[in-house]
Amino acid sequence: MDTFRFERLPADHRPPAVRLLLELAYTSTMAKQLIVELDEPLARELERVAPARSRQRSPFVRAALRRALDELAEARMADAYRAQPDLEPAHFDPRLWEPRAGRRTSGRRRR
């Protein structure tokens, strides 16, 4: 005999307690929660661009954190290259990169 599975119901047909449990089960296995204190002006600006009720705040904050972390990684890499530059110039053969004279570059193919 099949058992009834609430997760197969459309979300708006599930009892609130079941929706909460399914959401908690999903989010607890997929992500860590982080509590961050914001000053009042920053909190107001965040509310303006990503209101809490619109369900856009978490993706917005995740994207902002990803961008900030990527910028820090890029800065660290640039610092490392400045601290220990390459001793030899990189080999570059422009013939490999420039189109040959007389070649069509319009993107259309001849028949």
Chimera marker file (.cmm) of the C-alpha trace (Angstrom):
<marker_set name="trace">
<marker id="1" x="0.000" y="0.000" z="0.000" r="1" g="1" b="0" radius="0.5"/>
<marker id="2" x="1.323" y="3.468" z="-0.916" r="1" g="1" b="0" radius="0.5"/>
<marker id="3" x="1.827" y="6.003" z="1.839" r="1" g="1" b="0" radius="0.5"/>
<marker id="4" x="0.590" y="9.551" z="1.436" r="1" g="1" b="0" radius="0.5"/>
<marker id="5" x="3.424" y="11.961" z="0.676" r="1" g="1" b="0" radius="0.5"/>
<marker id="6" x="2.851" y="15.635" z="1.454" r="1" g="1" b="0" radius="0.5"/>
<marker id="7" x="5.818" y="16.753" z="-0.667" r="1" g="1" b="0" radius="0.5"/>
<marker id="8" x="3.935" y="15.611" z="-3.779" r="1" g="1" b="0" radius="0.5"/>
<marker id="9" x="1.131" y="18.072" z="-3.080" r="1" g="1" b="0" radius="0.5"/>
<marker id="10" x="1.386" y="21.551" z="-4.609" r="1" g="1" b="0" radius="0.5"/>
<marker id="11" x="2.871" y="23.924" z="-2.020" r="1" g="1" b="0" radius="0.5"/>
<marker id="12" x="-0.359" y="25.889" z="-1.567" r="1" g="1" b="0" radius="0.5"/>
<marker id="13" x="-2.277" y="22.666" z="-0.709" r="1" g="1" b="0" radius="0.5"/>
<marker id="14" x="0.080" y="21.534" z="2.043" r="1" g="1" b="0" radius="0.5"/>
<marker id="15" x="-0.777" y="22.209" z="5.688" r="1" g="1" b="0" radius="0.5"/>
<marker id="16" x="1.342" y="25.069" z="7.122" r="1" g="1" b="0" radius="0.5"/>
<marker id="17" x="3.170" y="22.766" z="9.540" r="1" g="1" b="0" radius="0.5"/>
<marker id="18" x="4.124" y="20.442" z="6.677" r="1" g="1" b="0" radius="0.5"/>
<marker id="19" x="5.324" y="23.386" z="4.555" r="1" g="1" b="0" radius="0.5"/>
<marker id="20" x="7.489" y="24.570" z="7.427" r="1" g="1" b="0" radius="0.5"/>
<marker id="21" x="8.969" y="21.121" z="8.048" r="1" g="1" b="0" radius="0.5"/>
<marker id="22" x="9.728" y="20.564" z="4.358" r="1" g="1" b="0" radius="0.5"/>
<marker id="23" x="11.328" y="24.006" z="4.081" r="1" g="1" b="0" radius="0.5"/>
<marker id="24" x="13.422" y="23.435" z="7.210" r="1" g="1" b="0" radius="0.5"/>
<marker id="25" x="14.508" y="20.016" z="5.984" r="1" g="1" b="0" radius="0.5"/>
<marker id="26" x="15.546" y="21.505" z="2.639" r="1" g="1" b="0" radius="0.5"/>
<marker id="27" x="17.361" y="24.556" z="3.968" r="1" g="1" b="0" radius="0.5"/>
<marker id="28" x="19.090" y="22.776" z="6.820" r="1" g="1" b="0" radius="0.5"/>
<marker id="29" x="20.681" y="20.307" z="4.424" r="1" g="1" b="0" radius="0.5"/>
<marker id="30" x="21.589" y="22.838" z="1.764" r="1" g="1" b="0" radius="0.5"/>
<marker id="31" x="22.902" y="25.914" z="3.566" r="1" g="1" b="0" radius="0.5"/>
<marker id="32" x="24.238" y="27.354" z="6.776" r="1" g="1" b="0" radius="0.5"/>
<marker id="33" x="22.493" y="30.220" z="8.473" r="1" g="1" b="0" radius="0.5"/>
<marker id="34" x="24.434" y="33.351" z="9.291" r="1" g="1" b="0" radius="0.5"/>
<marker id="35" x="23.370" y="36.164" z="11.599" r="1" g="1" b="0" radius="0.5"/>
<marker id="36" x="24.776" y="39.557" z="10.641" r="1" g="1" b="0" radius="0.5"/>
<marker id="37" x="24.246" y="42.830" z="12.472" r="1" g="1" b="0" radius="0.5"/>
<marker id="38" x="23.687" y="45.857" z="10.229" r="1" g="1" b="0" radius="0.5"/>
<marker id="39" x="23.645" y="49.520" z="11.143" r="1" g="1" b="0" radius="0.5"/>
<marker id="40" x="20.338" y="51.300" z="10.580" r="1" g="1" b="0" radius="0.5"/>
<marker id="41" x="21.207" y="53.094" z="7.284" r="1" g="1" b="0" radius="0.5"/>
<marker id="42" x="22.527" y="49.872" z="5.725" r="1" g="1" b="0" radius="0.5"/>
<marker id="43" x="19.475" y="47.915" z="6.931" r="1" g="1" b="0" radius="0.5"/>
<marker id="44" x="17.125" y="50.522" z="5.414" r="1" g="1" b="0" radius="0.5"/>
<marker id="45" x="18.962" y="50.415" z="2.081" r="1" g="1" b="0" radius="0.5"/>
<marker id="46" x="18.876" y="46.616" z="2.071" r="1" g="1" b="0" radius="0.5"/>
<marker id="47" x="15.133" y="46.698" z="2.789" r="1" g="1" b="0" radius="0.5"/>
<marker id="48" x="14.690" y="49.124" z="-0.123" r="1" g="1" b="0" radius="0.5"/>
<marker id="49" x="16.562" y="47.021" z="-2.700" r="1" g="1" b="0" radius="0.5"/>
<marker id="50" x="15.738" y="43.530" z="-1.383" r="1" g="1" b="0" radius="0.5"/>
<marker id="51" x="12.667" y="43.559" z="0.856" r="1" g="1" b="0" radius="0.5"/>
<marker id="52" x="12.428" y="40.676" z="3.305" r="1" g="1" b="0" radius="0.5"/>
<marker id="53" x="8.894" y="39.793" z="2.190" r="1" g="1" b="0" radius="0.5"/>
<marker id="54" x="9.826" y="39.534" z="-1.493" r="1" g="1" b="0" radius="0.5"/>
<marker id="55" x="12.013" y="36.432" z="-0.947" r="1" g="1" b="0" radius="0.5"/>
<marker id="56" x="14.823" y="38.271" z="-2.765" r="1" g="1" b="0" radius="0.5"/>
<marker id="57" x="16.945" y="39.128" z="0.249" r="1" g="1" b="0" radius="0.5"/>
<marker id="58" x="18.838" y="35.856" z="0.641" r="1" g="1" b="0" radius="0.5"/>
<marker id="59" x="19.839" y="35.599" z="-3.037" r="1" g="1" b="0" radius="0.5"/>
<marker id="60" x="20.838" y="39.280" z="-2.975" r="1" g="1" b="0" radius="0.5"/>
<marker id="61" x="23.018" y="38.850" z="0.127" r="1" g="1" b="0" radius="0.5"/>
<marker id="62" x="24.552" y="35.632" z="-1.225" r="1" g="1" b="0" radius="0.5"/>
<marker id="63" x="25.438" y="37.378" z="-4.511" r="1" g="1" b="0" radius="0.5"/>
<marker id="64" x="26.925" y="40.363" z="-2.652" r="1" g="1" b="0" radius="0.5"/>
<marker id="65" x="29.035" y="38.070" z="-0.460" r="1" g="1" b="0" radius="0.5"/>
<marker id="66" x="30.182" y="36.028" z="-3.466" r="1" g="1" b="0" radius="0.5"/>
<marker id="67" x="31.203" y="39.203" z="-5.301" r="1" g="1" b="0" radius="0.5"/>
<marker id="68" x="33.070" y="40.578" z="-2.264" r="1" g="1" b="0" radius="0.5"/>
<marker id="69" x="34.889" y="37.269" z="-1.704" r="1" g="1" b="0" radius="0.5"/>
<marker id="70" x="35.815" y="37.041" z="-5.395" r="1" g="1" b="0" radius="0.5"/>
<marker id="71" x="37.183" y="40.607" z="-5.318" r="1" g="1" b="0" radius="0.5"/>
<marker id="72" x="39.304" y="39.745" z="-2.255" r="1" g="1" b="0" radius="0.5"/>
<marker id="73" x="40.650" y="36.624" z="-3.968" r="1" g="1" b="0" radius="0.5"/>
<marker id="74" x="41.516" y="38.667" z="-7.078" r="1" g="1" b="0" radius="0.5"/>
<marker id="75" x="43.292" y="41.289" z="-4.941" r="1" g="1" b="0" radius="0.5"/>
<marker id="76" x="45.294" y="38.594" z="-3.108" r="1" g="1" b="0" radius="0.5"/>
<marker id="77" x="46.283" y="37.033" z="-6.427" r="1" g="1" b="0" radius="0.5"/>
<marker id="78" x="47.353" y="40.406" z="-7.838" r="1" g="1" b="0" radius="0.5"/>
<marker id="79" x="49.412" y="41.055" z="-4.690" r="1" g="1" b="0" radius="0.5"/>
<marker id="80" x="51.071" y="37.639" z="-5.050" r="1" g="1" b="0" radius="0.5"/>
<marker id="81" x="51.985" y="38.334" z="-8.685" r="1" g="1" b="0" radius="0.5"/>
<marker id="82" x="53.408" y="41.749" z="-7.725" r="1" g="1" b="0" radius="0.5"/>
<marker id="83" x="55.416" y="40.188" z="-4.892" r="1" g="1" b="0" radius="0.5"/>
<marker id="84" x="56.793" y="37.427" z="-7.130" r="1" g="1" b="0" radius="0.5"/>
<marker id="85" x="56.594" y="38.497" z="-10.786" r="1" g="1" b="0" radius="0.5"/>
<marker id="86" x="57.394" y="36.189" z="-13.661" r="1" g="1" b="0" radius="0.5"/>
<marker id="87" x="61.099" y="36.295" z="-14.461" r="1" g="1" b="0" radius="0.5"/>
<marker id="88" x="60.652" y="35.664" z="-18.169" r="1" g="1" b="0" radius="0.5"/>
<marker id="89" x="58.210" y="37.456" z="-20.438" r="1" g="1" b="0" radius="0.5"/>
<marker id="90" x="55.310" y="35.323" z="-21.555" r="1" g="1" b="0" radius="0.5"/>
<marker id="91" x="55.708" y="33.787" z="-24.996" r="1" g="1" b="0" radius="0.5"/>
<marker id="92" x="53.397" y="35.473" z="-27.436" r="1" g="1" b="0" radius="0.5"/>
<marker id="93" x="53.177" y="34.754" z="-31.131" r="1" g="1" b="0" radius="0.5"/>
<marker id="94" x="50.789" y="37.288" z="-32.710" r="1" g="1" b="0" radius="0.5"/>
<marker id="95" x="50.462" y="35.128" z="-35.827" r="1" g="1" b="0" radius="0.5"/>
<marker id="96" x="48.453" y="32.686" z="-33.716" r="1" g="1" b="0" radius="0.5"/>
<marker id="97" x="45.981" y="35.341" z="-32.660" r="1" g="1" b="0" radius="0.5"/>
<marker id="98" x="45.578" y="37.666" z="-35.619" r="1" g="1" b="0" radius="0.5"/>
<marker id="99" x="43.387" y="36.617" z="-38.558" r="1" g="1" b="0" radius="0.5"/>
<marker id="100" x="45.286" y="35.900" z="-41.749" r="1" g="1" b="0" radius="0.5"/>
<marker id="101" x="45.107" y="38.537" z="-44.459" r="1" g="1" b="0" radius="0.5"/>
<marker id="102" x="42.369" y="37.879" z="-46.982" r="1" g="1" b="0" radius="0.5"/>
<marker id="103" x="40.212" y="35.781" z="-44.670" r="1" g="1" b="0" radius="0.5"/>
<marker id="104" x="36.576" y="36.639" z="-44.335" r="1" g="1" b="0" radius="0.5"/>
<marker id="105" x="35.594" y="37.712" z="-40.839" r="1" g="1" b="0" radius="0.5"/>
<marker id="106" x="31.916" y="38.479" z="-41.400" r="1" g="1" b="0" radius="0.5"/>
<marker id="107" x="30.806" y="35.168" z="-39.935" r="1" g="1" b="0" radius="0.5"/>
<marker id="108" x="29.031" y="34.108" z="-43.136" r="1" g="1" b="0" radius="0.5"/>
<marker id="109" x="30.152" y="30.959" z="-44.832" r="1" g="1" b="0" radius="0.5"/>
<marker id="110" x="30.865" y="30.685" z="-48.544" r="1" g="1" b="0" radius="0.5"/>
<marker id="111" x="29.200" y="27.934" z="-50.498" r="1" g="1" b="0" radius="0.5"/>
<link id1="1" id2="2" r="1" g="1" b="0" radius="0.2"/>
<link id1="2" id2="3" r="1" g="1" b="0" radius="0.2"/>
<link id1="3" id2="4" r="1" g="1" b="0" radius="0.2"/>
<link id1="4" id2="5" r="1" g="1" b="0" radius="0.2"/>
<link id1="5" id2="6" r="1" g="1" b="0" radius="0.2"/>
<link id1="6" id2="7" r="1" g="1" b="0" radius="0.2"/>
<link id1="7" id2="8" r="1" g="1" b="0" radius="0.2"/>
<link id1="8" id2="9" r="1" g="1" b="0" radius="0.2"/>
<link id1="9" id2="10" r="1" g="1" b="0" radius="0.2"/>
<link id1="10" id2="11" r="1" g="1" b="0" radius="0.2"/>
<link id1="11" id2="12" r="1" g="1" b="0" radius="0.2"/>
<link id1="12" id2="13" r="1" g="1" b="0" radius="0.2"/>
<link id1="13" id2="14" r="1" g="1" b="0" radius="0.2"/>
<link id1="14" id2="15" r="1" g="1" b="0" radius="0.2"/>
<link id1="15" id2="16" r="1" g="1" b="0" radius="0.2"/>
<link id1="16" id2="17" r="1" g="1" b="0" radius="0.2"/>
<link id1="17" id2="18" r="1" g="1" b="0" radius="0.2"/>
<link id1="18" id2="19" r="1" g="1" b="0" radius="0.2"/>
<link id1="19" id2="20" r="1" g="1" b="0" radius="0.2"/>
<link id1="20" id2="21" r="1" g="1" b="0" radius="0.2"/>
<link id1="21" id2="22" r="1" g="1" b="0" radius="0.2"/>
<link id1="22" id2="23" r="1" g="1" b="0" radius="0.2"/>
<link id1="23" id2="24" r="1" g="1" b="0" radius="0.2"/>
<link id1="24" id2="25" r="1" g="1" b="0" radius="0.2"/>
<link id1="25" id2="26" r="1" g="1" b="0" radius="0.2"/>
<link id1="26" id2="27" r="1" g="1" b="0" radius="0.2"/>
<link id1="27" id2="28" r="1" g="1" b="0" radius="0.2"/>
<link id1="28" id2="29" r="1" g="1" b="0" radius="0.2"/>
<link id1="29" id2="30" r="1" g="1" b="0" radius="0.2"/>
<link id1="30" id2="31" r="1" g="1" b="0" radius="0.2"/>
<link id1="31" id2="32" r="1" g="1" b="0" radius="0.2"/>
<link id1="32" id2="33" r="1" g="1" b="0" radius="0.2"/>
<link id1="33" id2="34" r="1" g="1" b="0" radius="0.2"/>
<link id1="34" id2="35" r="1" g="1" b="0" radius="0.2"/>
<link id1="35" id2="36" r="1" g="1" b="0" radius="0.2"/>
<link id1="36" id2="37" r="1" g="1" b="0" radius="0.2"/>
<link id1="37" id2="38" r="1" g="1" b="0" radius="0.2"/>
<link id1="38" id2="39" r="1" g="1" b="0" radius="0.2"/>
<link id1="39" id2="40" r="1" g="1" b="0" radius="0.2"/>
<link id1="40" id2="41" r="1" g="1" b="0" radius="0.2"/>
<link id1="41" id2="42" r="1" g="1" b="0" radius="0.2"/>
<link id1="42" id2="43" r="1" g="1" b="0" radius="0.2"/>
<link id1="43" id2="44" r="1" g="1" b="0" radius="0.2"/>
<link id1="44" id2="45" r="1" g="1" b="0" radius="0.2"/>
<link id1="45" id2="46" r="1" g="1" b="0" radius="0.2"/>
<link id1="46" id2="47" r="1" g="1" b="0" radius="0.2"/>
<link id1="47" id2="48" r="1" g="1" b="0" radius="0.2"/>
<link id1="48" id2="49" r="1" g="1" b="0" radius="0.2"/>
<link id1="49" id2="50" r="1" g="1" b="0" radius="0.2"/>
<link id1="50" id2="51" r="1" g="1" b="0" radius="0.2"/>
<link id1="51" id2="52" r="1" g="1" b="0" radius="0.2"/>
<link id1="52" id2="53" r="1" g="1" b="0" radius="0.2"/>
<link id1="53" id2="54" r="1" g="1" b="0" radius="0.2"/>
<link id1="54" id2="55" r="1" g="1" b="0" radius="0.2"/>
<link id1="55" id2="56" r="1" g="1" b="0" radius="0.2"/>
<link id1="56" id2="57" r="1" g="1" b="0" radius="0.2"/>
<link id1="57" id2="58" r="1" g="1" b="0" radius="0.2"/>
<link id1="58" id2="59" r="1" g="1" b="0" radius="0.2"/>
<link id1="59" id2="60" r="1" g="1" b="0" radius="0.2"/>
<link id1="60" id2="61" r="1" g="1" b="0" radius="0.2"/>
<link id1="61" id2="62" r="1" g="1" b="0" radius="0.2"/>
<link id1="62" id2="63" r="1" g="1" b="0" radius="0.2"/>
<link id1="63" id2="64" r="1" g="1" b="0" radius="0.2"/>
<link id1="64" id2="65" r="1" g="1" b="0" radius="0.2"/>
<link id1="65" id2="66" r="1" g="1" b="0" radius="0.2"/>
<link id1="66" id2="67" r="1" g="1" b="0" radius="0.2"/>
<link id1="67" id2="68" r="1" g="1" b="0" radius="0.2"/>
<link id1="68" id2="69" r="1" g="1" b="0" radius="0.2"/>
<link id1="69" id2="70" r="1" g="1" b="0" radius="0.2"/>
<link id1="70" id2="71" r="1" g="1" b="0" radius="0.2"/>
<link id1="71" id2="72" r="1" g="1" b="0" radius="0.2"/>
<link id1="72" id2="73" r="1" g="1" b="0" radius="0.2"/>
<link id1="73" id2="74" r="1" g="1" b="0" radius="0.2"/>
<link id1="74" id2="75" r="1" g="1" b="0" radius="0.2"/>
<link id1="75" id2="76" r="1" g="1" b="0" radius="0.2"/>
<link id1="76" id2="77" r="1" g="1" b="0" radius="0.2"/>
<link id1="77" id2="78" r="1" g="1" b="0" radius="0.2"/>
<link id1="78" id2="79" r="1" g="1" b="0" radius="0.2"/>
<link id1="79" id2="80" r="1" g="1" b="0" radius="0.2"/>
<link id1="80" id2="81" r="1" g="1" b="0" radius="0.2"/>
<link id1="81" id2="82" r="1" g="1" b="0" radius="0.2"/>
<link id1="82" id2="83" r="1" g="1" b="0" radius="0.2"/>
<link id1="83" id2="84" r="1" g="1" b="0" radius="0.2"/>
<link id1="84" id2="85" r="1" g="1" b="0" radius="0.2"/>
<link id1="85" id2="86" r="1" g="1" b="0" radius="0.2"/>
<link id1="86" id2="87" r="1" g="1" b="0" radius="0.2"/>
<link id1="87" id2="88" r="1" g="1" b="0" radius="0.2"/>
<link id1="88" id2="89" r="1" g="1" b="0" radius="0.2"/>
<link id1="89" id2="90" r="1" g="1" b="0" radius="0.2"/>
<link id1="90" id2="91" r="1" g="1" b="0" radius="0.2"/>
<link id1="91" id2="92" r="1" g="1" b="0" radius="0.2"/>
<link id1="92" id2="93" r="1" g="1" b="0" radius="0.2"/>
<link id1="93" id2="94" r="1" g="1" b="0" radius="0.2"/>
<link id1="94" id2="95" r="1" g="1" b="0" radius="0.2"/>
<link id1="95" id2="96" r="1" g="1" b="0" radius="0.2"/>
<link id1="96" id2="97" r="1" g="1" b="0" radius="0.2"/>
<link id1="97" id2="98" r="1" g="1" b="0" radius="0.2"/>
<link id1="98" id2="99" r="1" g="1" b="0" radius="0.2"/>
<link id1="99" id2="100" r="1" g="1" b="0" radius="0.2"/>
<link id1="100" id2="101" r="1" g="1" b="0" radius="0.2"/>
<link id1="101" id2="102" r="1" g="1" b="0" radius="0.2"/>
<link id1="102" id2="103" r="1" g="1" b="0" radius="0.2"/>
<link id1="103" id2="104" r="1" g="1" b="0" radius="0.2"/>
<link id1="104" id2="105" r="1" g="1" b="0" radius="0.2"/>
<link id1="105" id2="106" r="1" g="1" b="0" radius="0.2"/>
<link id1="106" id2="107" r="1" g="1" b="0" radius="0.2"/>
<link id1="107" id2="108" r="1" g="1" b="0" radius="0.2"/>
<link id1="108" id2="109" r="1" g="1" b="0" radius="0.2"/>
<link id1="109" id2="110" r="1" g="1" b="0" radius="0.2"/>
<link id1="110" id2="111" r="1" g="1" b="0" radius="0.2"/>
</marker_set>
